[in-house]
Amino acid sequence: SSHLVSSLQQLLRARSLPRFQIAMEQQQQQYHHHDHYDCHAHGSVPVEIDLDAVPVPLSRDRLLGLQHELQEALSEGEFQDRLCECERTLGRGTMEFRRQHQQLVLEVQSEILPKYGFEASLDGVAHMLADVKAFQGDSEVAANIEAINALIWRPRESRPEDASRREHHGQAHGLDWLHRWGHQRHMGGWAHPEHAGPTKTSDLGSVGVEIDLDAVEVPLVKDRLLGLQGELRERLSAPDFQARLRECEGTRDDSSMEFRNKHRQFVLGVLRALV
């Protein structure tokens, strides 16, 4: 057991090492150990641990590593071009734009999140954001969040040719919540966007302003409700989602707490994508 504890401690210290690589190394150590250890002679059997089930805390160093990888991937020219093309062809604020934009960003996140113990899914993104809240008072983490959000939502501002074009025409940068947040933090009156008050009309008086559509309250009229119901029905009936539900039901007792939690996570992942 002391050998097992030592191995787990080594794993926890390897903060940014991908989990599949950790699992391979642990498995090799177990095989090597079994060559010199007679389990039957000691009255025990080998214990195999699912390393993916061992929670690894999101330390500050691991979070900074995650943010660094996200910034590198999101700033690649090809990805930025795809974001611009998505906005140009679908129109910012439309349901189809939001869906395609989310899918583009999730492609990048899905390549990186599993390295840090999160699922390659919208559910994994939600868990990652929940863990990041523990570091919301960290200035370096906050600056990285600002940079990542800019790469995702303001791709044109990260392109030098577009920036110079705006300066030539005398256009100001968009005064969305991200820029107000950065300005307030610089002036010493920083507050997280979630706790900020409503946008004043005077804040939107300069050229080139882009309004954060998520902050605009839109009534849930009948047509929008029918559209929401239609999209929910479409996503919930997708073959891959139905297969995941059947697998969950087939491998767990449908009256158990584990089944109910897993089933709820699956459905909540779909709801988060729309609501």
Secondary structure, 3 states (H helix, E strand, C coil): CHHHHHHHHHHHHCCCCCHHHHHHHHHHHHHHHHHCCCCCCCCCCCCCCCHHHCCCCCCHHHHHHHHHHHHHHHCCHHHHHHHHHHHHHHCCCCHHHHHHHHHHHHHHHHHHHHHHCCCCCHHHHHHHHHHHHHHCCCHHHHHHHHHHHHHHHCHHHHCHHHHHHHHHCCCCCCCCHHHHHHHHHHHCCCCCHHHCCCCCHHHHCCCCCCCCHHHCCCCCCHHHHHHHHHHHHHHHCCHHHHHHHHHHHHHCCCCCHHHHHHHHHHHHHHHHHHC
